[in-house]
């Protein structure tokens, strides 16, 4: 299991299905993160909307840094129409 998943509350998908509303409240209001498992193996993580929005922001910032780096190291100019096609 990834070290990033250590410490998360693990829960089987079948139990999560039976108590879905309760676990949604836990992640939505209690700011808890829940690792969903199938046959003991991690398959997904249930997180609240604030965590998800933070994750998206980090992804956008990372993509922006990669783009800036690519532009800075590029030796040729490419028309924007080629990039957008």
N, C-alpha and C positions, 0 to 999 in steps of 0.2 A: 504494500500500500504506500502511496506517495506520502512523504513527510508533511505535505500541505494538508492532508486529510486527517492526520493524527489530532485527536482532541475533539473531533466532531462527534456529535451524538449519532450513532449508527442505528438504522431502522430498516427493517425489511419492507419491501414494496407492498407486500400483502397487508402488513399491519398499518402502513401509511394509508392504504386504500380504505381500510375500515374506519380510520380516525382522521381522515383528510382535513376536515374543517379545523379540528383541534391543532394539528401540526401547522396548518397555514397561519393560525393565530399565533403560535409560538414563534414562527419566523417573522411574521409581519409586525407583531407588536412587542414580542420579547427579544427581538434581534438575535434569535438563535439560528444556527445553521445545522441542517440535518443531512447526514449522508444516507442516501437510499441504497439498499443492497438487494441483490438477488442471489440466492444460494450462497450468502456470505461474501459475495464479491461486490465492490462498489460499482454502481452504474450511473448515479446522478447525485446532485446536491440540491436540496431545497433551501433557497435563500429568500430573504425579504427584498422588497423593491428598492430600498435604499442601498443595500449591498449590490444589487444588480446594476443600478444606475452608476454607482462608484466604479464597478468593474468596466462598464461601457466607457466611462470617461477615461479610465486608464488605458483601455484599448485604443481609443481615439488619439490620445496623447502619444502613445507608442507608434502608431501608424504615421502620425505627423512627424515625429522624430526620424523615422525611417525614410520618409519622403524627403525631408530636408537634407539628410545625409546623402541620399542618392543624387539629389540635385547638386550638392556641393562637390561631389566627387565625379560628376559626369563631365566627360570631355567634349561632348557634342550637344548641339541643340536639336531638340525634336519638336516639330510643330504640335501644338495642343490638339489639333484635329486628329493626329495619329494616335495620341494617347486615349482620346475619348471614343475612338471607333472600336 
